[in-house]
Every structure is written in structure tokens, then in C-alpha cells.
Amino acid sequence: MALKHRSKNIVTTARGKKIDSEALRRANETVRAVGNVPVNSRGDEIGPNGKVIKKREEIMNEYNSTNPNAVAHTQEKPELPIEETKVVDGVTYVKRGGVWYTA
């Protein structure tokens, strides 16, 4: 028997009813969102008849490929040079950038 997914987003109202916001969000994922932008609650672009024109992933990929500042290109930080080395009780410590680290 499969285990039922238990949501952590269950709240109890003042009247004692339980509301699972995660299940509510999943149930209404394809419903048109309220507002002027023609999207559903997932972020998919939809047409006048409610059909999905462009998926959310396509919109995000298009934006990230055309906007160079959209995605942070992270690089590994260069390791700071060792300023000082100390051995205390058999443990070696090195000082980098004014902070002591174990070696």
C-alpha cells in the first residue's frame, strides 16, 4: 500500500477546519490566475480559450538566454594565501584573510 503524502502546510482555522494549502495549490495549478497577465497559477502563458501557449520552463529559458544579468554565473572563489601557520596540541591551524582555520 502506498503511503499518502503528508503536507507540512496544513493549518487549522478558528472553526476547527483543516486546510492543506499545498493540496489546494496543486488542485488549482492549471486554473487561470487572477490579474491582467494571461497566465495560470504555474506561470504558463495561456491563450484566450485557456490552452497553454508556452510552458513556464520555456519562458524562463528564453528570458535567461536573452538577459545576461538574469543568471548569476558563479565562479569558485580563489583561496586566500596562507598568512601564518600554527600547531596547537597536534592540530595545525592556518591564518587566511585574518581568520584562523584548521588545516
C-alpha positions as CSV (number, residue, x, y, z in Angstrom):
1,M,0.0,0.0,0.0
2,A,1.4,3.4,-1.0
3,L,2.0,6.0,1.7
4,K,-0.1,9.1,1.5
5,H,1.9,12.3,1.1
6,R,1.6,14.4,4.2
7,S,1.8,18.1,3.6
8,K,3.6,20.4,6.1
9,N,1.3,23.3,5.1
10,I,-1.8,22.2,7.0
11,V,-3.4,24.9,9.1
12,T,-6.4,24.8,11.3
13,T,-9.0,27.6,11.1
14,A,-10.7,29.3,14.0
15,R,-13.7,27.0,13.4
16,G,-11.5,23.9,13.6
17,K,-11.4,23.0,9.8
18,K,-8.1,21.8,8.4
19,I,-6.8,23.5,5.2
20,D,-4.0,21.9,3.2
21,S,-2.5,24.8,1.2
22,E,-0.2,22.5,-0.8
23,A,-3.0,20.3,-1.9
24,L,-5.1,23.4,-2.7
25,R,-2.3,24.8,-4.8
26,R,-1.8,21.5,-6.7
27,A,-5.5,21.2,-7.4
28,N,-5.7,24.7,-8.9
29,E,-2.4,24.6,-10.8
30,T,-4.0,24.8,-14.3
31,V,-6.7,27.4,-13.4
32,R,-6.2,30.9,-14.9
33,A,-4.6,33.3,-12.4
34,V,-6.4,36.5,-11.3
35,G,-5.0,39.6,-12.9
36,N,-4.2,41.2,-16.3
37,V,-1.4,38.8,-17.3
38,P,-2.7,35.7,-19.2
39,V,-1.0,33.0,-17.1
40,N,-2.2,30.1,-15.0
41,S,-1.0,29.7,-11.4
42,R,2.1,27.7,-12.5
43,G,3.2,30.6,-14.7
44,D,2.4,29.0,-18.1
45,E,1.3,31.5,-20.7
46,I,-2.3,30.7,-21.8
47,G,-4.4,31.8,-24.7
48,P,-8.0,33.2,-24.7
49,N,-9.5,29.7,-24.6
50,G,-7.4,28.6,-21.6
51,K,-4.9,26.4,-23.7
52,V,-1.2,26.6,-22.7
53,I,0.7,28.5,-25.4
54,K,4.1,28.5,-23.7
55,K,5.2,26.5,-20.6
56,R,6.8,28.2,-17.7
57,E,10.1,26.4,-18.3
58,E,10.2,27.8,-21.9
59,I,9.6,31.3,-20.7
60,M,12.3,31.1,-18.1
61,N,14.8,29.6,-20.5
62,E,14.1,32.3,-23.1
63,Y,14.5,35.0,-20.6
64,N,17.7,33.6,-19.1
65,S,19.3,33.2,-22.6
66,T,18.5,36.7,-23.7
67,N,19.2,38.6,-20.5
68,P,22.9,38.3,-19.5
69,N,22.2,39.6,-16.0
70,A,19.4,37.2,-15.3
71,V,21.6,34.2,-14.2
72,A,24.4,34.8,-11.8
73,H,27.5,33.0,-13.2
74,T,29.2,31.9,-10.1
75,Q,32.9,31.0,-10.1
76,E,34.8,29.3,-7.4
77,K,36.4,31.9,-5.2
78,P,40.2,31.7,-5.2
79,E,41.6,30.5,-1.9
80,L,43.3,33.2,0.1
81,P,47.1,32.9,0.7
82,I,48.3,31.5,4.0
83,E,49.5,34.3,6.2
84,E,50.6,32.3,9.2
85,T,50.7,28.6,10.4
86,K,50.4,27.3,14.0
87,V,50.4,23.9,15.6
88,V,48.5,23.6,18.9
89,D,48.1,20.2,20.6
90,G,48.9,18.4,17.4
91,V,46.3,20.3,15.3
92,T,47.6,22.6,12.5
93,Y,45.9,26.0,12.1
94,V,46.4,28.3,9.2
95,K,45.5,32.0,9.0
96,R,43.9,33.2,5.8
97,G,42.4,36.7,5.4
98,G,42.8,37.3,9.1
99,V,40.7,34.2,10.1
100,W,42.1,31.0,11.6
101,Y,41.1,27.7,10.0
102,T,42.1,24.1,10.8
103,A,44.4,22.7,8.1
